[in-house]
Amino acid sequence: QEGFGSDFSSGASSGKMDTGTIMEQVKVQIAVANAQELLQRMTDKCFKKCIGKPGSTLDNSEQKCIAMCMDRYMDAWNTVSRAYNSRLQRERARI
């Protein structure tokens, strides 16, 4: 246990971690995770809405339904995201 603690602390002090770089990496990881979650939710919802009987191919109506569903989902997500960001900016301006 002692070896692990001393290795960690000496590595942290000698490595001169750049907090700006670390923050950027964290932001990228959060953005990727958000994109993955958005895609997963959109896939789940649109599949349930549009695919009655899963098969090896999508018929024309299923393809149109999936395309429309995904477009609407993205539009809604973008609208909510813009509203959330503008509210955050207003709240920050008050502080």
mmCIF file as gemmi writes it, N, C-alpha and C atoms, coordinates in Angstrom:
data_model
loop_
_atom_site.group_PDB
_atom_site.id
_atom_site.type_symbol
_atom_site.label_atom_id
_atom_site.label_alt_id
_atom_site.label_comp_id
_atom_site.label_asym_id
_atom_site.label_entity_id
_atom_site.label_seq_id
_atom_site.pdbx_PDB_ins_code
_atom_site.Cartn_x
_atom_site.Cartn_y
_atom_site.Cartn_z
_atom_site.occupancy
_atom_site.B_iso_or_equiv
_atom_site.pdbx_formal_charge
_atom_site.auth_seq_id
_atom_site.auth_asym_id
_atom_site.pdbx_PDB_model_num
ATOM 1 N N . GLN Axp A 1 ? 0.828 -1.198 0 1 0 ? 1 A 1
ATOM 2 C CA . GLN Axp A 1 ? 0 0 0 1 0 ? 1 A 1
ATOM 3 C C . GLN Axp A 1 ? 0.863 1.248 0 1 0 ? 1 A 1
ATOM 4 N N . GLU Axp A 2 ? 1.926 1.225 0.81 1 0 ? 2 A 1
ATOM 5 C CA . GLU Axp A 2 ? 2.77 2.412 0.903 1 0 ? 2 A 1
ATOM 6 C C . GLU Axp A 2 ? 3.416 2.722 -0.451 1 0 ? 2 A 1
ATOM 7 N N . GLY Axp A 3 ? 3.85 1.679 -1.15 1 0 ? 3 A 1
ATOM 8 C CA . GLY Axp A 3 ? 4.489 1.877 -2.449 1 0 ? 3 A 1
ATOM 9 C C . GLY Axp A 3 ? 3.561 2.536 -3.452 1 0 ? 3 A 1
ATOM 10 N N . PHE Axp A 4 ? 2.306 2.138 -3.451 1 0 ? 4 A 1
ATOM 11 C CA . PHE Axp A 4 ? 1.35 2.718 -4.397 1 0 ? 4 A 1
ATOM 12 C C . PHE Axp A 4 ? 1.166 4.201 -4.135 1 0 ? 4 A 1
ATOM 13 N N . GLY Axp A 5 ? 0.995 4.559 -2.862 1 0 ? 5 A 1
ATOM 14 C CA . GLY Axp A 5 ? 0.783 5.966 -2.511 1 0 ? 5 A 1
ATOM 15 C C . GLY Axp A 5 ? 1.975 6.828 -2.883 1 0 ? 5 A 1
ATOM 16 N N . SER Axp A 6 ? 3.164 6.342 -2.597 1 0 ? 6 A 1
ATOM 17 C CA . SER Axp A 6 ? 4.345 7.143 -2.89 1 0 ? 6 A 1
ATOM 18 C C . SER Axp A 6 ? 4.569 7.23 -4.405 1 0 ? 6 A 1
ATOM 19 N N . ASP Axp A 7 ? 4.307 6.144 -5.134 1 0 ? 7 A 1
ATOM 20 C CA . ASP Axp A 7 ? 4.443 6.187 -6.594 1 0 ? 7 A 1
ATOM 21 C C . ASP Axp A 7 ? 3.49 7.209 -7.184 1 0 ? 7 A 1
ATOM 22 N N . PHE Axp A 8 ? 2.266 7.205 -6.684 1 0 ? 8 A 1
ATOM 23 C CA . PHE Axp A 8 ? 1.247 8.098 -7.232 1 0 ? 8 A 1
ATOM 24 C C . PHE Axp A 8 ? 1.611 9.556 -6.967 1 0 ? 8 A 1
ATOM 25 N N . SER Axp A 9 ? 2.005 9.862 -5.736 1 0 ? 9 A 1
ATOM 26 C CA . SER Axp A 9 ? 2.289 11.253 -5.396 1 0 ? 9 A 1
ATOM 27 C C . SER Axp A 9 ? 3.548 11.749 -6.107 1 0 ? 9 A 1
ATOM 28 N N . SER Axp A 10 ? 4.582 10.907 -6.202 1 0 ? 10 A 1
ATOM 29 C CA . SER Axp A 10 ? 5.797 11.361 -6.874 1 0 ? 10 A 1
ATOM 30 C C . SER Axp A 10 ? 5.546 11.527 -8.373 1 0 ? 10 A 1
ATOM 31 N N . GLY Axp A 11 ? 4.724 10.655 -8.949 1 0 ? 11 A 1
ATOM 32 C CA . GLY Axp A 11 ? 4.401 10.783 -10.365 1 0 ? 11 A 1
ATOM 33 C C . GLY Axp A 11 ? 3.621 12.048 -10.648 1 0 ? 11 A 1
ATOM 34 N N . ALA Axp A 12 ? 2.727 12.386 -9.738 1 0 ? 12 A 1
ATOM 35 C CA . ALA Axp A 12 ? 1.898 13.573 -9.93 1 0 ? 12 A 1
ATOM 36 C C . ALA Axp A 12 ? 2.74 14.837 -9.808 1 0 ? 12 A 1
ATOM 37 N N . SER Axp A 13 ? 3.682 14.843 -8.864 1 0 ? 13 A 1
ATOM 38 C CA . SER Axp A 13 ? 4.46 16.059 -8.656 1 0 ? 13 A 1
ATOM 39 C C . SER Axp A 13 ? 5.523 16.231 -9.744 1 0 ? 13 A 1
ATOM 40 N N . SER Axp A 14 ? 6.148 15.127 -10.167 1 0 ? 14 A 1
ATOM 41 C CA . SER Axp A 14 ? 7.209 15.254 -11.16 1 0 ? 14 A 1
ATOM 42 C C . SER Axp A 14 ? 6.652 15.41 -12.578 1 0 ? 14 A 1
ATOM 43 N N . GLY Axp A 15 ? 5.4 14.955 -12.796 1 0 ? 15 A 1
ATOM 44 C CA . GLY Axp A 15 ? 4.832 15.021 -14.126 1 0 ? 15 A 1
ATOM 45 C C . GLY Axp A 15 ? 4.329 16.392 -14.519 1 0 ? 15 A 1
ATOM 46 N N . LYS Axp A 16 ? 4.198 17.312 -13.546 1 0 ? 16 A 1
ATOM 47 C CA . LYS Axp A 16 ? 3.687 18.658 -13.803 1 0 ? 16 A 1
ATOM 48 C C . LYS Axp A 16 ? 2.445 18.591 -14.697 1 0 ? 16 A 1
ATOM 49 N N . MET Axp A 17 ? 1.363 18.025 -14.169 1 0 ? 17 A 1
ATOM 50 C CA . MET Axp A 17 ? 0.133 17.851 -14.939 1 0 ? 17 A 1
ATOM 51 C C . MET Axp A 17 ? -0.421 19.206 -15.384 1 0 ? 17 A 1
ATOM 52 N N . ASP Axp A 18 ? -0.734 19.314 -16.612 1 0 ? 18 A 1
ATOM 53 C CA . ASP Axp A 18 ? -1.325 20.535 -17.159 1 0 ? 18 A 1
ATOM 54 C C . ASP Axp A 18 ? -2.84 20.448 -16.983 1 0 ? 18 A 1
ATOM 55 N N . THR Axp A 19 ? -3.366 21.224 -16.044 1 0 ? 19 A 1
ATOM 56 C CA . THR Axp A 19 ? -4.804 21.123 -15.75 1 0 ? 19 A 1
ATOM 57 C C . THR Axp A 19 ? -5.654 21.554 -16.937 1 0 ? 19 A 1
ATOM 58 N N . GLY Axp A 20 ? -5.16 22.477 -17.741 1 0 ? 20 A 1
ATOM 59 C CA . GLY Axp A 20 ? -5.9 22.896 -18.933 1 0 ? 20 A 1
ATOM 60 C C . GLY Axp A 20 ? -6.085 21.736 -19.905 1 0 ? 20 A 1
ATOM 61 N N . THR Axp A 21 ? -5.025 20.986 -20.119 1 0 ? 21 A 1
ATOM 62 C CA . THR Axp A 21 ? -5.085 19.821 -21.013 1 0 ? 21 A 1
ATOM 63 C C . THR Axp A 21 ? -6.029 18.765 -20.456 1 0 ? 21 A 1
ATOM 64 N N . ILE Axp A 22 ? -5.929 18.522 -19.148 1 0 ? 22 A 1
ATOM 65 C CA . ILE Axp A 22 ? -6.799 17.531 -18.514 1 0 ? 22 A 1
ATOM 66 C C . ILE Axp A 22 ? -8.261 17.94 -18.647 1 0 ? 22 A 1
ATOM 67 N N . MET Axp A 23 ? -8.546 19.232 -18.419 1 0 ? 23 A 1
ATOM 68 C CA . MET Axp A 23 ? -9.934 19.719 -18.535 1 0 ? 23 A 1
ATOM 69 C C . MET Axp A 23 ? -10.455 19.546 -19.96 1 0 ? 23 A 1
ATOM 70 N N . GLU Axp A 24 ? -9.615 19.818 -20.941 1 0 ? 24 A 1
ATOM 71 C CA . GLU Axp A 24 ? -10.03 19.641 -22.336 1 0 ? 24 A 1
ATOM 72 C C . GLU Axp A 24 ? -10.336 18.173 -22.63 1 0 ? 24 A 1
ATOM 73 N N . GLN Axp A 25 ? -9.497 17.277 -22.11 1 0 ? 25 A 1
ATOM 74 C CA . GLN Axp A 25 ? -9.73 15.843 -22.307 1 0 ? 25 A 1
ATOM 75 C C . GLN Axp A 25 ? -11.029 15.414 -21.663 1 0 ? 25 A 1
ATOM 76 N N . VAL Axp A 26 ? -11.308 15.93 -20.472 1 0 ? 26 A 1
ATOM 77 C CA . VAL Axp A 26 ? -12.556 15.596 -19.783 1 0 ? 26 A 1
ATOM 78 C C . VAL Axp A 26 ? -13.746 16.115 -20.578 1 0 ? 26 A 1
ATOM 79 N N . LYS Axp A 27 ? -13.649 17.336 -21.099 1 0 ? 27 A 1
ATOM 80 C CA . LYS Axp A 27 ? -14.741 17.912 -21.9 1 0 ? 27 A 1
ATOM 81 C C . LYS Axp A 27 ? -15.021 17.056 -23.136 1 0 ? 27 A 1
ATOM 82 N N . VAL Axp A 28 ? -13.962 16.599 -23.784 1 0 ? 28 A 1
ATOM 83 C CA . VAL Axp A 28 ? -14.125 15.746 -24.967 1 0 ? 28 A 1
ATOM 84 C C . VAL Axp A 28 ? -14.789 14.432 -24.58 1 0 ? 28 A 1
ATOM 85 N N . GLN Axp A 29 ? -14.351 13.84 -23.474 1 0 ? 29 A 1
ATOM 86 C CA . GLN Axp A 29 ? -14.952 12.579 -23.026 1 0 ? 29 A 1
ATOM 87 C C . GLN Axp A 29 ? -16.421 12.749 -22.684 1 0 ? 29 A 1
ATOM 88 N N . ILE Axp A 30 ? -16.775 13.872 -22.059 1 0 ? 30 A 1
ATOM 89 C CA . ILE Axp A 30 ? -18.181 14.144 -21.729 1 0 ? 30 A 1
ATOM 90 C C . ILE Axp A 30 ? -18.993 14.322 -23.006 1 0 ? 30 A 1
ATOM 91 N N . ALA Axp A 31 ? -18.446 15.036 -23.977 1 0 ? 31 A 1
ATOM 92 C CA . ALA Axp A 31 ? -19.152 15.243 -25.244 1 0 ? 31 A 1
ATOM 93 C C . ALA Axp A 31 ? -19.382 13.915 -25.965 1 0 ? 31 A 1
ATOM 94 N N . VAL Axp A 32 ? -18.389 13.042 -25.964 1 0 ? 32 A 1
ATOM 95 C CA . VAL Axp A 32 ? -18.525 11.729 -26.6 1 0 ? 32 A 1
ATOM 96 C C . VAL Axp A 32 ? -19.598 10.904 -25.882 1 0 ? 32 A 1
ATOM 97 N N . ALA Axp A 33 ? -19.56 10.918 -24.549 1 0 ? 33 A 1
ATOM 98 C CA . ALA Axp A 33 ? -20.556 10.173 -23.775 1 0 ? 33 A 1
ATOM 99 C C . ALA Axp A 33 ? -21.96 10.699 -24.037 1 0 ? 33 A 1
ATOM 100 N N . ASN Axp A 34 ? -22.109 12.027 -24.123 1 0 ? 34 A 1
ATOM 101 C CA . ASN Axp A 34 ? -23.424 12.619 -24.42 1 0 ? 34 A 1
ATOM 102 C C . ASN Axp A 34 ? -23.903 12.224 -25.81 1 0 ? 34 A 1
ATOM 103 N N . ALA Axp A 35 ? -23 12.231 -26.781 1 0 ? 35 A 1
ATOM 104 C CA . ALA Axp A 35 ? -23.373 11.853 -28.143 1 0 ? 35 A 1
ATOM 105 C C . ALA Axp A 35 ? -23.794 10.381 -28.198 1 0 ? 35 A 1
ATOM 106 N N . GLN Axp A 36 ? -23.059 9.526 -27.477 1 0 ? 36 A 1
ATOM 107 C CA . GLN Axp A 36 ? -23.406 8.102 -27.449 1 0 ? 36 A 1
ATOM 108 C C . GLN Axp A 36 ? -24.769 7.888 -26.804 1 0 ? 36 A 1
ATOM 109 N N . GLU Axp A 37 ? -25.044 8.614 -25.723 1 0 ? 37 A 1
ATOM 110 C CA . GLU Axp A 37 ? -26.334 8.479 -25.049 1 0 ? 37 A 1
ATOM 111 C C . GLU Axp A 37 ? -27.463 8.973 -25.941 1 0 ? 37 A 1
ATOM 112 N N . LEU Axp A 38 ? -27.244 10.105 -26.608 1 0 ? 38 A 1
ATOM 113 C CA . LEU Axp A 38 ? -28.249 10.638 -27.536 1 0 ? 38 A 1
ATOM 114 C C . LEU Axp A 38 ? -28.556 9.622 -28.624 1 0 ? 38 A 1
ATOM 115 N N . LEU Axp A 39 ? -27.531 9.053 -29.223 1 0 ? 39 A 1
ATOM 116 C CA . LEU Axp A 39 ? -27.722 8.083 -30.295 1 0 ? 39 A 1
ATOM 117 C C . LEU Axp A 39 ? -28.459 6.845 -29.794 1 0 ? 39 A 1
ATOM 118 N N . GLN Axp A 40 ? -28.094 6.371 -28.607 1 0 ? 40 A 1
ATOM 119 C CA . GLN Axp A 40 ? -28.749 5.191 -28.037 1 0 ? 40 A 1
ATOM 120 C C . GLN Axp A 40 ? -30.229 5.452 -27.763 1 0 ? 40 A 1
ATOM 121 N N . ARG Axp A 41 ? -30.534 6.599 -27.152 1 0 ? 41 A 1
ATOM 122 C CA . ARG Axp A 41 ? -31.933 6.926 -26.859 1 0 ? 41 A 1
ATOM 123 C C . ARG Axp A 41 ? -32.745 7.092 -28.135 1 0 ? 41 A 1
ATOM 124 N N . MET Axp A 42 ? -32.155 7.774 -29.115 1 0 ? 42 A 1
ATOM 125 C CA . MET Axp A 42 ? -32.842 7.999 -30.379 1 0 ? 42 A 1
ATOM 126 C C . MET Axp A 42 ? -33.11 6.667 -31.076 1 0 ? 42 A 1
ATOM 127 N N . THR Axp A 43 ? -32.118 5.793 -31.071 1 0 ? 43 A 1
ATOM 128 C CA . THR Axp A 43 ? -32.273 4.481 -31.696 1 0 ? 43 A 1
ATOM 129 C C . THR Axp A 43 ? -33.385 3.686 -31.019 1 0 ? 43 A 1
ATOM 130 N N . ASP Axp A 44 ? -33.362 3.66 -29.692 1 0 ? 44 A 1
ATOM 131 C CA . ASP Axp A 44 ? -34.382 2.92 -28.938 1 0 ? 44 A 1
ATOM 132 C C . ASP Axp A 44 ? -35.784 3.44 -29.241 1 0 ? 44 A 1
ATOM 133 N N . LYS Axp A 45 ? -35.956 4.753 -29.132 1 0 ? 45 A 1
ATOM 134 C CA . LYS Axp A 45 ? -37.284 5.338 -29.313 1 0 ? 45 A 1
ATOM 135 C C . LYS Axp A 45 ? -37.797 5.15 -30.733 1 0 ? 45 A 1
ATOM 136 N N . CYS Axp A 46 ? -36.935 5.408 -31.712 1 0 ? 46 A 1
ATOM 137 C CA . CYS Axp A 46 ? -37.376 5.311 -33.103 1 0 ? 46 A 1
ATOM 138 C C . CYS Axp A 46 ? -37.602 3.858 -33.517 1 0 ? 46 A 1
ATOM 139 N N . PHE Axp A 47 ? -36.816 2.944 -32.993 1 0 ? 47 A 1
ATOM 140 C CA . PHE Axp A 47 ? -37.029 1.524 -33.284 1 0 ? 47 A 1
ATOM 141 C C . PHE Axp A 47 ? -38.401 1.092 -32.762 1 0 ? 47 A 1
ATOM 142 N N . LYS Axp A 48 ? -38.689 1.45 -31.489 1 0 ? 48 A 1
ATOM 143 C CA . LYS Axp A 48 ? -39.975 1.073 -30.894 1 0 ? 48 A 1
ATOM 144 C C . LYS Axp A 48 ? -41.138 1.685 -31.655 1 0 ? 48 A 1
ATOM 145 N N . LYS Axp A 49 ? -40.962 2.914 -32.128 1 0 ? 49 A 1
ATOM 146 C CA . LYS Axp A 49 ? -42.036 3.612 -32.818 1 0 ? 49 A 1
ATOM 147 C C . LYS Axp A 49 ? -42.256 3.075 -34.232 1 0 ? 49 A 1
ATOM 148 N N . CYS Axp A 50 ? -41.184 2.746 -34.918 1 0 ? 50 A 1
ATOM 149 C CA . CYS Axp A 50 ? -41.281 2.5 -36.363 1 0 ? 50 A 1
ATOM 150 C C . CYS Axp A 50 ? -41.231 1.034 -36.786 1 0 ? 50 A 1
ATOM 151 N N . ILE Axp A 51 ? -40.657 0.171 -35.989 1 0 ? 51 A 1
ATOM 152 C CA . ILE Axp A 51 ? -40.45 -1.214 -36.422 1 0 ? 51 A 1
ATOM 153 C C . ILE Axp A 51 ? -41.435 -2.125 -35.69 1 0 ? 51 A 1
ATOM 154 N N . GLY Axp A 52 ? -42.484 -2.53 -36.417 1 0 ? 52 A 1
ATOM 155 C CA . GLY Axp A 52 ? -43.499 -3.405 -35.83 1 0 ? 52 A 1
ATOM 156 C C . GLY Axp A 52 ? -43.015 -4.832 -35.686 1 0 ? 52 A 1
ATOM 157 N N . LYS Axp A 53 ? -42.542 -5.38 -36.772 1 0 ? 53 A 1
ATOM 158 C CA . LYS Axp A 53 ? -42.022 -6.752 -36.773 1 0 ? 53 A 1
ATOM 159 C C . LYS Axp A 53 ? -40.605 -6.723 -37.328 1 0 ? 53 A 1
ATOM 160 N N . PRO Axp A 54 ? -39.608 -6.844 -36.462 1 0 ? 54 A 1
ATOM 161 C CA . PRO Axp A 54 ? -38.223 -6.828 -36.949 1 0 ? 54 A 1
ATOM 162 C C . PRO Axp A 54 ? -37.963 -7.951 -37.943 1 0 ? 54 A 1
ATOM 163 N N . GLY Axp A 55 ? -37.251 -7.623 -38.994 1 0 ? 55 A 1
ATOM 164 C CA . GLY Axp A 55 ? -36.879 -8.607 -40.006 1 0 ? 55 A 1
ATOM 165 C C . GLY Axp A 55 ? -35.473 -8.332 -40.5 1 0 ? 55 A 1
ATOM 166 N N . SER Axp A 56 ? -35.136 -8.928 -41.618 1 0 ? 56 A 1
ATOM 167 C CA . SER Axp A 56 ? -33.775 -8.764 -42.138 1 0 ? 56 A 1
ATOM 168 C C . SER Axp A 56 ? -33.613 -7.456 -42.921 1 0 ? 56 A 1
ATOM 169 N N . THR Axp A 57 ? -34.717 -6.835 -43.334 1 0 ? 57 A 1
ATOM 170 C CA . THR Axp A 57 ? -34.645 -5.571 -44.062 1 0 ? 57 A 1
ATOM 171 C C . THR Axp A 57 ? -35.749 -4.634 -43.564 1 0 ? 57 A 1
ATOM 172 N N . LEU Axp A 58 ? -35.594 -3.352 -43.895 1 0 ? 58 A 1
ATOM 173 C CA . LEU Axp A 58 ? -36.621 -2.364 -43.58 1 0 ? 58 A 1
ATOM 174 C C . LEU Axp A 58 ? -37.428 -2.098 -44.849 1 0 ? 58 A 1
ATOM 175 N N . ASP Axp A 59 ? -38.752 -2.106 -44.718 1 0 ? 59 A 1
ATOM 176 C CA . ASP Axp A 59 ? -39.537 -1.74 -45.896 1 0 ? 59 A 1
ATOM 177 C C . ASP Axp A 59 ? -39.546 -0.217 -46.043 1 0 ? 59 A 1
ATOM 178 N N . ASN Axp A 60 ? -40.135 0.262 -47.12 1 0 ? 60 A 1
ATOM 179 C CA . ASN Axp A 60 ? -40.104 1.684 -47.449 1 0 ? 60 A 1
ATOM 180 C C . ASN Axp A 60 ? -40.731 2.542 -46.353 1 0 ? 60 A 1
ATOM 181 N N . SER Axp A 61 ? -41.86 2.117 -45.807 1 0 ? 61 A 1
ATOM 182 C CA . SER Axp A 61 ? -42.528 2.913 -44.777 1 0 ? 61 A 1
ATOM 183 C C . SER Axp A 61 ? -41.7 2.944 -43.487 1 0 ? 61 A 1
ATOM 184 N N . GLU Axp A 62 ? -41.042 1.835 -43.16 1 0 ? 62 A 1
ATOM 185 C CA . GLU Axp A 62 ? -40.182 1.807 -41.973 1 0 ? 62 A 1
ATOM 186 C C . GLU Axp A 62 ? -38.978 2.739 -42.151 1 0 ? 62 A 1
ATOM 187 N N . GLN Axp A 63 ? -38.398 2.74 -43.35 1 0 ? 63 A 1
ATOM 188 C CA . GLN Axp A 63 ? -37.265 3.627 -43.625 1 0 ? 63 A 1
ATOM 189 C C . GLN Axp A 63 ? -37.672 5.091 -43.469 1 0 ? 63 A 1
ATOM 190 N N . LYS Axp A 64 ? -38.845 5.44 -44.035 1 0 ? 64 A 1
ATOM 191 C CA . LYS Axp A 64 ? -39.321 6.826 -43.927 1 0 ? 64 A 1
ATOM 192 C C . LYS Axp A 64 ? -39.606 7.187 -42.479 1 0 ? 64 A 1
ATOM 193 N N . CYS Axp A 65 ? -40.23 6.267 -41.745 1 0 ? 65 A 1
ATOM 194 C CA . CYS Axp A 65 ? -40.55 6.503 -40.342 1 0 ? 65 A 1
ATOM 195 C C . CYS Axp A 65 ? -39.276 6.728 -39.53 1 0 ? 65 A 1
ATOM 196 N N . ILE Axp A 66 ? -38.278 5.886 -39.742 1 0 ? 66 A 1
ATOM 197 C CA . ILE Axp A 66 ? -37.007 6.021 -39.012 1 0 ? 66 A 1
ATOM 198 C C . ILE Axp A 66 ? -36.357 7.372 -39.32 1 0 ? 66 A 1
ATOM 199 N N . ALA Axp A 67 ? -36.318 7.743 -40.593 1 0 ? 67 A 1
ATOM 200 C CA . ALA Axp A 67 ? -35.693 9.016 -40.989 1 0 ? 67 A 1
ATOM 201 C C . ALA Axp A 67 ? -36.421 10.201 -40.362 1 0 ? 67 A 1
ATOM 202 N N . MET Axp A 68 ? -37.759 10.183 -40.421 1 0 ? 68 A 1
ATOM 203 C CA . MET Axp A 68 ? -38.555 11.287 -39.852 1 0 ? 68 A 1
ATOM 204 C C . MET Axp A 68 ? -38.381 11.322 -38.331 1 0 ? 68 A 1
ATOM 205 N N . CYS Axp A 69 ? -38.428 10.169 -37.695 1 0 ? 69 A 1
ATOM 206 C CA . CYS Axp A 69 ? -38.296 10.086 -36.243 1 0 ? 69 A 1
ATOM 207 C C . CYS Axp A 69 ? -36.949 10.643 -35.789 1 0 ? 69 A 1
ATOM 208 N N . MET Axp A 70 ? -35.893 10.25 -36.465 1 0 ? 70 A 1
ATOM 209 C CA . MET Axp A 70 ? -34.56 10.713 -36.082 1 0 ? 70 A 1
ATOM 210 C C . MET Axp A 70 ? -34.42 12.209 -36.309 1 0 ? 70 A 1
ATOM 211 N N . ASP Axp A 71 ? -34.975 12.712 -37.41 1 0 ? 71 A 1
ATOM 212 C CA . ASP Axp A 71 ? -34.945 14.164 -37.662 1 0 ? 71 A 1
ATOM 213 C C . ASP Axp A 71 ? -35.682 14.92 -36.564 1 0 ? 71 A 1
ATOM 214 N N . ARG Axp A 72 ? -36.875 14.45 -36.2 1 0 ? 72 A 1
ATOM 215 C CA . ARG Axp A 72 ? -37.654 15.121 -35.142 1 0 ? 72 A 1
ATOM 216 C C . ARG Axp A 72 ? -36.929 15.041 -33.809 1 0 ? 72 A 1
ATOM 217 N N . TYR Axp A 73 ? -36.347 13.899 -33.517 1 0 ? 73 A 1
ATOM 218 C CA . TYR Axp A 73 ? -35.632 13.721 -32.247 1 0 ? 73 A 1
ATOM 219 C C . TYR Axp A 73 ? -34.459 14.688 -32.171 1 0 ? 73 A 1
ATOM 220 N N . MET Axp A 74 ? -33.693 14.792 -33.249 1 0 ? 74 A 1
ATOM 221 C CA . MET Axp A 74 ? -32.547 15.703 -33.27 1 0 ? 74 A 1
ATOM 222 C C . MET Axp A 74 ? -33.004 17.16 -33.161 1 0 ? 74 A 1
ATOM 223 N N . ASP Axp A 75 ? -34.078 17.52 -33.863 1 0 ? 75 A 1
ATOM 224 C CA . ASP Axp A 75 ? -34.602 18.89 -33.769 1 0 ? 75 A 1
ATOM 225 C C . ASP Axp A 75 ? -34.998 19.209 -32.33 1 0 ? 75 A 1
ATOM 226 N N . ALA Axp A 76 ? -35.708 18.281 -31.698 1 0 ? 76 A 1
ATOM 227 C CA . ALA Axp A 76 ? -36.135 18.495 -30.312 1 0 ? 76 A 1
ATOM 228 C C . ALA Axp A 76 ? -34.927 18.603 -29.39 1 0 ? 76 A 1
ATOM 229 N N . TRP Axp A 77 ? -33.952 17.723 -29.585 1 0 ? 77 A 1
ATOM 230 C CA . TRP Axp A 77 ? -32.763 17.743 -28.744 1 0 ? 77 A 1
ATOM 231 C C . TRP Axp A 77 ? -32.004 19.057 -28.909 1 0 ? 77 A 1
ATOM 232 N N . ASN Axp A 78 ? -31.872 19.534 -30.139 1 0 ? 78 A 1
ATOM 233 C CA . ASN Axp A 78 ? -31.184 20.802 -30.396 1 0 ? 78 A 1
ATOM 234 C C . ASN Axp A 78 ? -31.932 21.973 -29.77 1 0 ? 78 A 1
ATOM 235 N N . THR Axp A 79 ? -33.255 21.969 -29.842 1 0 ? 79 A 1
ATOM 236 C CA . THR Axp A 79 ? -34.056 23.041 -29.245 1 0 ? 79 A 1
ATOM 237 C C . THR Axp A 79 ? -33.865 23.077 -27.736 1 0 ? 79 A 1
ATOM 238 N N . VAL Axp A 80 ? -33.951 21.914 -27.107 1 0 ? 80 A 1
ATOM 239 C CA . VAL Axp A 80 ? -33.755 21.837 -25.652 1 0 ? 80 A 1
ATOM 240 C C . VAL Axp A 80 ? -32.34 22.256 -25.288 1 0 ? 80 A 1
ATOM 241 N N . SER Axp A 81 ? -31.365 21.815 -26.054 1 0 ? 81 A 1
ATOM 242 C CA . SER Axp A 81 ? -29.971 22.146 -25.786 1 0 ? 81 A 1
ATOM 243 C C . SER Axp A 81 ? -29.726 23.655 -25.877 1 0 ? 81 A 1
ATOM 244 N N . ARG Axp A 82 ? -30.277 24.295 -26.91 1 0 ? 82 A 1
ATOM 245 C CA . ARG Axp A 82 ? -30.123 25.75 -27.055 1 0 ? 82 A 1
ATOM 246 C C . ARG Axp A 82 ? -30.782 26.486 -25.885 1 0 ? 82 A 1
ATOM 247 N N . ALA Axp A 83 ? -31.982 26.056 -25.511 1 0 ? 83 A 1
ATOM 248 C CA . ALA Axp A 83 ? -32.684 26.698 -24.391 1 0 ? 83 A 1
ATOM 249 C C . ALA Axp A 83 ? -31.893 26.527 -23.094 1 0 ? 83 A 1
ATOM 250 N N . TYR Axp A 84 ? -31.363 25.343 -22.873 1 0 ? 84 A 1
ATOM 251 C CA . TYR Axp A 84 ? -30.58 25.069 -21.668 1 0 ? 84 A 1
ATOM 252 C C . TYR Axp A 84 ? -29.325 25.945 -21.63 1 0 ? 84 A 1
ATOM 253 N N . ASN Axp A 85 ? -28.627 26.027 -22.758 1 0 ? 85 A 1
ATOM 254 C CA . ASN Axp A 85 ? -27.399 26.829 -22.808 1 0 ? 85 A 1
ATOM 255 C C . ASN Axp A 85 ? -27.68 28.31 -22.604 1 0 ? 85 A 1
ATOM 256 N N . SER Axp A 86 ? -28.763 28.818 -23.189 1 0 ? 86 A 1
ATOM 257 C CA . SER Axp A 86 ? -29.075 30.239 -23.005 1 0 ? 86 A 1
ATOM 258 C C . SER Axp A 86 ? -29.476 30.513 -21.56 1 0 ? 86 A 1
ATOM 259 N N . ARG Axp A 87 ? -30.16 29.568 -20.921 1 0 ? 87 A 1
ATOM 260 C CA . ARG Axp A 87 ? -30.502 29.747 -19.51 1 0 ? 87 A 1
ATOM 261 C C . ARG Axp A 87 ? -29.248 29.741 -18.642 1 0 ? 87 A 1
ATOM 262 N N . LEU Axp A 88 ? -28.317 28.836 -18.945 1 0 ? 88 A 1
ATOM 263 C CA . LEU Axp A 88 ? -27.046 28.815 -18.209 1 0 ? 88 A 1
ATOM 264 C C . LEU Axp A 88 ? -26.323 30.15 -18.326 1 0 ? 88 A 1
ATOM 265 N N . GLN Axp A 89 ? -26.302 30.715 -19.527 1 0 ? 89 A 1
ATOM 266 C CA . GLN Axp A 89 ? -25.624 31.993 -19.733 1 0 ? 89 A 1
ATOM 267 C C . GLN Axp A 89 ? -26.301 33.103 -18.939 1 0 ? 89 A 1
ATOM 268 N N . ARG Axp A 90 ? -27.658 33.099 -18.919 1 0 ? 90 A 1
ATOM 269 C CA . ARG Axp A 90 ? -28.382 34.11 -18.141 1 0 ? 90 A 1
ATOM 270 C C . ARG Axp A 90 ? -28.075 33.965 -16.658 1 0 ? 90 A 1
ATOM 271 N N . GLU Axp A 91 ? -28.041 32.724 -16.178 1 0 ? 91 A 1
ATOM 272 C CA . GLU Axp A 91 ? -27.748 32.497 -14.758 1 0 ? 91 A 1
ATOM 273 C C . GLU Axp A 91 ? -26.334 32.927 -14.397 1 0 ? 91 A 1
ATOM 274 N N . ARG Axp A 92 ? -25.391 32.656 -15.293 1 0 ? 92 A 1
ATOM 275 C CA . ARG Axp A 92 ? -24.003 33.055 -15.037 1 0 ? 92 A 1
ATOM 276 C C . ARG Axp A 92 ? -23.862 34.567 -15.023 1 0 ? 92 A 1
ATOM 277 N N . ALA Axp A 93 ? -24.631 35.251 -15.881 1 0 ? 93 A 1
ATOM 278 C CA . ALA Axp A 93 ? -24.572 36.713 -15.966 1 0 ? 93 A 1
ATOM 279 C C . ALA Axp A 93 ? -25.069 37.349 -14.661 1 0 ? 93 A 1
ATOM 280 N N . ARG Axp A 94 ? -25.981 36.682 -13.983 1 0 ? 94 A 1
ATOM 281 C CA . ARG Axp A 94 ? -26.513 37.217 -12.723 1 0 ? 94 A 1
ATOM 282 C C . ARG Axp A 94 ? -25.525 37.129 -11.569 1 0 ? 94 A 1
ATOM 283 N N . ILE Axp A 95 ? -24.622 36.175 -11.674 1 0 ? 95 A 1
ATOM 284 C CA . ILE Axp A 95 ? -23.695 35.94 -10.548 1 0 ? 95 A 1
ATOM 285 C C . ILE Axp A 95 ? -22.609 36.998 -10.486 1 0 ? 95 A 1
